[in-house]
Amino acid sequence: MNKIKSIKYSVGLFSFLLVAWGFYRFLFQLPEEIEELIVKPVIWLVPTLFIVFIREKSNLASLGVTVKNIFPALYFALALGVVFAIEGIVLNFVKYGGFNFAANIGDKAIFASLGISFVTGISEELAFRGYIFNRIWQATGREWTSNLVTSFGWAAIHLPVNIFVLGISVEAIVLNLFLTFIFGVGSALVFARTKNVFSSVFLHVLWEWPIILFR
């Protein structure tokens, strides 16, 4: 595919997500189940798949949807995910003076929360690592430049939820965005090593818990 078109589509998709998701976060706050299982796939996945299938005439494999390297994908995700999991436990302990994991999970069963995290990971990782990072990397041939640029974008797209939904302090917002950026770097790293988007999805599930536990 033409490199200029790859960059154009990637920037266009990012811009759409930043504006559409930002306005949604500003205007609405539906139950988490509706947001993550219905609204987010519509806003994040539909335009991504439209570009892939209609504009590029490509397929899901171009997003890293494959069974190839599935075990390395799991290993990479688990290895890096342990770091995020420990981080979440430490932050939870510091905030509550003990382990209080139910504080931000609410009344939902832990497996329900994990299921929602998994669906969220599919929507976000297909769009960001599977498409935006992957296409920019293919167009430029520079993995780390593509990684850092898309990770900054990844952090920026999570700014609205910190401001309009979580309602946390400026210091907490800065920390959350830093953690989000670090995750973006790690997620793109495991994707680049495995060429399998499920490595990023698995890592996403493990990463989300430090964010949840720190709220």
N, C-alpha and C positions, 0 to 999 in steps of 0.2 A: 504494500500500500504506500502511496505517496507520503513522504515524511512530513511535509507541510500540512497535509490534511490530518495526519495523526495528531500533530500539535494543535491544530485548529479545533478538532473534535474534542480533544482532551480539555483544552481551555474552556471551550463552550460548555461541556458537561459540568466542569467544576463551577463555572460562573452560574449556571442554572441552579445547581445544588445549593450554592452559597446563598443565592437570593431566595429561591423557593423555600428551602428549609428554614432559612432565617426568618422569613415572613411568617411561615407556619408557626414557628416557635413564639414569635411575637404576638400573633393573633389568637392562637388556640392552645389549649392544654387539655387534650382528651385523655381518658384512661390509658395507662401504659400499654395494655394489651392491644388496644385499638391502634395506637400510634405505631407500635413496633411490628404488628402483624399485618396491618392493612395500609396505613398512611405511608409509612416509610418505604415499603416495597413499591408503592405507586410512584412516589417522588424520586426514589433512588434507582430502582431497577428498571422501570418502564423506559425512561429515556436512555439508559445504558444499553438495554437490549435493542431499542429502536436504532441506535447508532450502529451497533454491531450487525444486526440482521438486515436492516433496510439500507443504511448509508454505505456500510463497508461490504455488505454481502458476505459476511464472515460467519463464524460459528462460536459456540460456547468454549470450544477448546482454545480459542484465541484469548479467552479470559483466564485461562489456567484451570478450567473445569475439566479434570481428567483424573483417572485412577493411577496414572504414572507417578512414581515417587511418593505414593501415599504414605508408606511407612517412614521414609525420611521426613516427610511433611509433619507427621506426628511427633517424631523425635525432636526435630528443630523447635516445634511449637511448645512441646512440653519442657524442653530444656530452658528456653527463654521465658516460658510462662511461669515456671517455678519462681523466677525472680519477681515477677509481678505479683504473684500470690503472696510471697513473703512480705513484699512491700505493703500489700493491702492489710495483712495481719498486723504489721508494725504500726501503720497509720491508725488502724482501728483501736489498738491498745493505747496509743498516745492520746487519741481524742477522748476515749471513754474511761481511761484509767483501768482498763480491763478488757476482756473480750466480750463484745456485745454485738454479735453479727446480725441479730434480729432487728437492730435499731433502724436499718435502712432498707431491709428486705420487705418489711411490713408483714401483712397477714398471708402472703403467698407462700406456698410450699417452696422449698429451696429448688426442687427439680423443675417447678413451673418457672421460677426465675431464671434457671439455667437454660430452659427451653427458649424463653424469650431472648436471652442473650445470644443463643445460637442463631436464631432467625435474624436478629439484628446484625450479627456478624456476617451472615450471607449477603444481606442487602448492601451493607457498607463496604465490605471487602471486594465484592464483585465490581462495584463502581470505582472504588479508589485504587486498590492494588491491582485487581484484575484488568481494569481498563486504564484509568488515568496514569498511574505509575508505569504500567507495562507499556503503554503506547509512547509515552515520553521517553522511556528508556530505549525502546526500539528505534525511535526517531533520532535520538541524540547519540546513542551508543555509550552514554556515560551513566553508569549505574548510580554512583553516589550523588552526583548532581541531581539526577532525577529523583532519587530518594529524598534528599534534603528539601528540594522544592515542593514535592508533593506532601511531605510531612508538615511543612509550614502551612500548606493549604488545608491539610487534615486538621491541624490545630485551630485554624481560623474558622472552619466550618462548625466547630464545636463551641465557639464563643457564645452564640445565642442561647444555647441550653444552659450555660453557666449563669448568664445574666437574667434571662426571663423565666426560667423554670426552677433552677436550684436556689436562686436568691442568696448566694453565699457572699462572703466578704471578698474584697479586692485581692487580699493575700491568697485566699483559697482559690480564686479564679486563676491567678497567675500560676499557682502550683498545679491545678488541674490541667491547664493548657500546656504546662511543661511536661507533665506526665503523658498527655495526649500526643505531644510531639515526639517524645521518646518512644512511645508505642508505635507511632507511624514509621519511625526509622527501623524499629525491630521487625515490624510486619512486612515492610518492603524488603528487608534483608532476607527473611526466611522465604518470601515469595521468589526472590531472585535466585536463591540457592536451590529451590525445589521445582520451580516453574509450575507449582500447584497451588491454586488459590485457597484450598482447604487448609493449608498450613497457616495462612493468615486468619482464616475463620476460627480455627482451633485456638490460635493465640489470642484472638479478639475476645473469646469467651473468658479466658483466663485473665486478660487485661481488664475487662470491665469491672471485675470485683474490687480492685483497689479504688476505682472511682466511686462505686456504690458505697463501699465501707467508709469512705472519707467524707461523705456528704454530711 
